[in-house]
Amino acid sequence: MKAFFLLIPLLAAAAPQKDEWFLAGREGLCVPLSVLAKRGDDLKDVRSPHQLVEKMRALGQKAELKEHNAGTRLAVEVQVPSRNLHVMFVRAAQCGKSDSSAGNKAPKAKTP
């Protein structure tokens, strides 16, 4: 029984949480934020668009944040021109959902 309770936090950590952020990829694919580390070690711990903007501004770089609401869907665009970085953040709850006018369903989020 003790092993079961130890396993629950591990399972919860592996599954995307609805308030967790992802990067919006091509064709509705949700990409984990860990891919930002490819753009610099200082980006490996980013967990939200606001945190990315704060980090870049703390480093003296211009960073712009724009929120886009499409009905109940929220997407946050972040641009850091000096790093040639332009990304769109979406919540995990939006991963795997497609526009109601589209016939194809977007792929679910891939987690590392």
N, C-alpha and C positions, 0 to 999 in steps of 0.2 A: 504494500500500500504506500509506503514512503517513497518508493521509486516513481509511482504515478504522479505524486505531487511535485517531484523534482522535474518531471518531464513537461508539465504544463507550461512553465515559463519558456522552455525551449521551443515548444510548438508555437506559442504566441509570438515569439521573436521571429520565427521563420515566415509566418504569414504576414502579408502586407496589411497594415492597419489602415482603416478608412481615412484617417487624417494625415497619413504619411504622404510626403511629396515624391513625385517622380518627374522625370523629364519627358515631355511629349516628343515622340519619335515619328517617323514616317508611317503613314497609313494607320494611324491610331495606336501604334505600339507605345507602351510605357516603358521607359528605360530607367534603371536604378540610378540614383544620384552618384553612386560610386564611380561612374564613368567620367565625372568631372575631374577626378584625380589625374586623368590623362592630360589635362590642361595645366596641371601644376600641383605639387604636393600640398600647397596651401589650400586647395579646394577639396581635399579628400574627406574632410569632416563636415562638409556642408549638408544641412538637413532641411533647409527651406530657402525660398527665394529671398526672403528678408535677411537671412543670415549671410547669404552670398553677397548681397548689396552692402551690408555692414562691413564684411571682411574687405571688400574691394575699396570701400571708402576709407577704412582704417589704414590701408596701404597707400592712400593718396591717389587712387584711381577713380575716374569718373564712372559711376554706375547708375543706370536708370532702371526704374521699376514701373511697370504698367500693369494694372489689373484689368482683366477682361471677363465680363460676366455674360454668359450666353444662357439665359434662363436660370437653371439651378446649377449650372456648371461654372466653376471659377478656374481661370487660367491666369498665371502671372508670368509676364514677359520680363526678362532681365537682359540688359545690354551693357557690356563693358567694352567700349570701342578700343581701348588701348591693348586689350588682350584678344581682340577679334572674337569675342564671345557674345553670342546671341542665343539664348535658350528660353524655352517655354516650360514652365512648371505646371503640373496638374496633380490633383489629389488622387490617391489610390482608388477611391470610390469611383472615379471616372474611367479608370483603366478597364478595358474590355467592353466599354459602352460605345456604341456608335450613334451617329446622328440619326434621328428617327426617319429622315428622308433617304438614308442610305440603305441599301439592301444587304450589304456585308457587315458582319460584326467584326469589330476591331479585336486584335489579339490581346490576350490577358497580359498582365505585367509579368516580366521575367525578373526574378530575384537572383542575386549572385549566390 
